[in-house]
Amino acid sequence: MPPTKPTSLFIKRFPADWENKPDIVSALQAYETSLVLVAYGRFPHALTNCVSAIEGLLKAVVPNTKGKRLFEVFEEAAKLSSRVDAFSKPGLTELRVARNDFIHSGFSPEDDGKAVDLLVGVGFPFFELCLNEFCSYDIAASTDGEIVIHLNVAQSVHKMATSSGIARLGYCIDSLGHLIRLSFAKRDLSDWAEIADHDDQTGNKFFRLKERKDRLDLSEEMTWLFDCPVCGGFECNMVELGYTEDDGSDLTASAMRCAECDFKAGPTKPFMCEVLMADQVEATKDAIRIEYGLLKDPADEPPQ
């Protein structure tokens, strides 16, 4: 009887010969669990799971690592790959020390930002690198596309925030966590379908969203209605916009709140809204500028 396919939440494709690589499958499942823990705010736990995924993977594929401590495992892996060797050694040291501290000394809410910083800046990218280098496995191509998008959002926000000297980085991963929580809310398809059918039949969804959109539209700031980049809702995301150039050519999103899934971002989460909305704002920029009188409408130009 063939082995049962491993359970997964977000990974759509395991390595082709997964039956012969149980340690790698286990590492991928530990990585998935790390994502789930992120969604529910258990950031130090997420970090310890991520480090366990890295350690399990490397001990499965790198020779001479059995019984060795994690820093020695990193050293052996670096001997086999120039890209692994070039990865931030101070970052890996900080990741390893944080894992040990969280396991042996516990943690508090004050550790959340540090855990997210190390997950997004070190743990997740290093795990992806090791899979590529030692298993020829592209985890991004093998994972649910929406998860990958919001992991990339987290990394972009993290990079911009750290470059700006922002110390508290726990929010960088907010859109990913919100997406995962939404996915779990929809997993009981029978209840979800029953609610959706009831809303469609009674029109409750239309009026509920209209009421929330009306409340969101009270702002005196420049606003525009976009699709939600997290839940995918159509034109339910009220976004505040800002610019510094007189013609609005540098228009960016500064705050947002979705009337459907209630995801929100603003000044307390620097760069989050800007990154999430960049593509939609760019695609709509001229229409917004025309609407607010920052750009002449070509249709109003006299014929030549």
Protein Blocks (a to p, Z undefined) as FASTA:
>chain_A
ZZdddddfklmbdcfklmlmmmlmmmmmmmmmmmmmmmnopamlmmmmmmmmmmmmmmmm
mghkgopafklmmmmmmmmomklmmpcfklmmmmmmmmmmmmmnopafklmmmmmmmmmm
mmmmmmmmmmmmmnopafklmgcfklmmmmmmmmmmmmmmmmnopablmlmmmmmmmmmm
mmmmmmmmmlmmmmmmmmmmnommmmmmmmmmmmmmmpcbdcdddddfklopahiaccdd
ddfbfnlpmgccfbdcdfklopacdfklghklmmmmmmmmmmmmmmmmmmnopaccfklp
ccZZ
